């Protein structure tokens, strides 16, 4: 019995994030693990105009020279499986998939003289941002689950090399499809604006 391991690393800047809380371990399929890290960057000011300016200057970038957004998520899907030879050829014996998420959000501590209406706007914006990100998180988790199913249901191949190659191709295709779904969701929602993730 031998083992194969593959890793795909992706970064999404325009609010492509996961849910605020990772799924409970008991809700995950055997062989699937989710690890999440949430970090905050500070923004300061008295008004939403100040906060918009801070986000434009300090928010995470889509890529090193790209546009800044209010939030971002880095995620990594890794998979590994063992395989064994049998009468039908080489088949998958066991598999595991891990989804690692790192989310970045803005954090504002209102000064004592911050107008109440701007504080209310920030709370609404933050809550809507979490809702938008939660949708992306479910999409990313669906992708990880599809990778696990693809590996565990892979048909036997004539050789283990062939099995590893076909499985790698299939899993990478799932990642591309997941990426497309995430981007389509951002286009559909205007990066969360239609869900309320904007500061008036």
RARA-V983660 format. One record per pair of residues at least 6 apart in sequence whose C-alpha atoms are under 6 Angstrom apart, sorted by the first residue. I is the first residue (numbers start at 1). GAP is how many residues later the second one is. Records with the same first field share a line. If there is no record, write none. Layout:
# RARA-V983660
I=GAP  GAP
This chain:
# RARA-V983660
1=82  83
2=80  81
3=78  79
4=76  77
5=74  75
6=73
7=71
8=69
9=67
10=65  66
11=63
12=61
13=48  49  59
14=55
15=56  57
16=56  57  120
17=55  56  116  119  120
18=115  116  118  119
19=114  115  118
31=65
32=64  65  66
33=65
34=64  65  66
35=65
36=64  65  66
37=65
38=64  65
39=65
40=64  65  66  67
41=65  66
42=64  65
43=11  64  65
46=68
47=71
48=70
55=15
56=12
59=9  10  11
60=8  9
61=6  7
71=33  34
72=31  32
73=29  30
74=27  28
75=25  26
76=23  24
77=21  22
78=19  20
79=17  18
80=15  16
81=13  14
82=10  11  12
83=8  9  10
84=6  7
89=67  68  69
90=66  67  69  70
91=65
97=51
125=72  73
128=68  69
129=68
132=60
143=35
147=24
157=6
